[in-house]
Structure formats: structure tokens, C-alpha cells
Amino acid sequence: MRNFVKALLPRCVRQRLANWRRDRKFHSAVRRLLADPMRVLSSGDPLLRDLASGWGNEGWSANEEYLRFCVREALDAEGPVLECGSGLSTIVLAAALSESGRSIWSLEHHDAWRGRIRATLARYGLRNARVCEAPLVDYGEFSWYRPPFEHMPSGFGLVVCDGPPSATPGGRYGLVPVMAERLSRRFTLLLDDAVREAEQETARRWAKELNASVETFGERPFFRIRPIQS
């Protein structure tokens, strides 16, 4: 009977109901996250799954294993965190670092998406994350974000790289030539989508240019790149 009644509703009404339910689920999950951010570190806790389901954006959001790894690395790192591309990870990292007062700087070129992330951060009082307007520009060999350097700190201890989109000339490579001088001496760089040839080549180039080691983790692989300590 329930499905029959649902089928009688106009499609636009069904969509609004679905959006309302998803928002309720996300709101409930965020409240749990804010009450105890360290819950995301437990693989047996459904919190990250509920956050991702309520957030939507299926197929594009970072998977649970990668998000959990990002949080661990953020807690271990020193200094501010840099994100290349924003999303659910911005919300989770902001919550995880909220008590420490450490900041997150996310570069985002997409206007509507940047607005959604900013609105979500404001809704839950997460003031330690800043989502920056960073259009994609041509640097010659590659295209990458144009960071607002005049407002950004230096000494980034962790970089979470999930952007820009793969169709961007040069892919994600531009991070190092553009941002290398803003990294701390003991930085950690996380690069998602390690199964893709473009990301593999990018990781090799970064490792050479930064004198760094590359490790692979995860069932859906991602790279961790860290400087070789002499």
C-alpha cells in the first residue's frame, strides 16, 4: 500500500520527499560526528556510511577507507591541511580538527559546489575550514587551481588531493609546481585514484621533484607521498 500511494505522487513531490529524507539522515549523522569525531576511525561504526548516504553525490565522494585514512593523517600531521577539491571530506576533516583549532583550506573551482560546502560548514558551525574560490587557469604545461595566496598560510602538513577533474590538462600534477613552497618540511600528500595511469605518472613525477617516497594503500588504492628524511 505504501508503494502504491507513493507511485500516485507526482515525480517532483517524490523527489522532494527523497531529498528531505536524505537531508534528515545527513543531519543526524553530522550531529553524531560532532558529538564524537573520533568515531570515524572505527571501521565497525556506520557513521561514515551514513554520512556518505545522506550527503549523496554517489560515485564521486571519497570512500570510507580513504576518508578514515585522511582523518588519521590529519590528526598526526602538524600545521594546516590543504585540500585540492572540496566535498564530504571537508566536513569530516573540519569536525575531526575542530577542537585542535587547526585549519583546513580547500581549493574549489566550481561555484555551486563551493556554495554547498560553505553552507554546510556554516550550518554546523565548523569555522576552521575555508573553501576558497580557486578557478582553473592555464600555467602553460598544465592547468590547475589559482590559489588565493595572499590569504593562505604556509607550512601545510597534509595535502588531500582529489582534484581538479581528470579532464583538466595535466590532471592533478599542478599541485607540486604551484604549492611546493607552501608545504612543510615533513609534509604528507595523499593522492586518490591510484588505479589510474595519470595518477600513477603524477605520483612518480612528484616523488622525483620532492625527493619523496610513494606508498600505496587501500582496497581502492590511493597513494601516500612523504619526503625522504636524510
Beta strands, then each sheet from edge to edge (+ up, - down):
strand 1: 81-84
strand 2: 104-108
strand 3: 129-133
strand 4: 136-138
strand 5: 143-145
strand 6: 156-161
strand 7: 183-191
strand 8: 212-217
strand 9: 222-227
sheet 1: 3+ 2+ 1+ 6+ 7+ 9- 8+
sheet 2: 4+ 5-
end
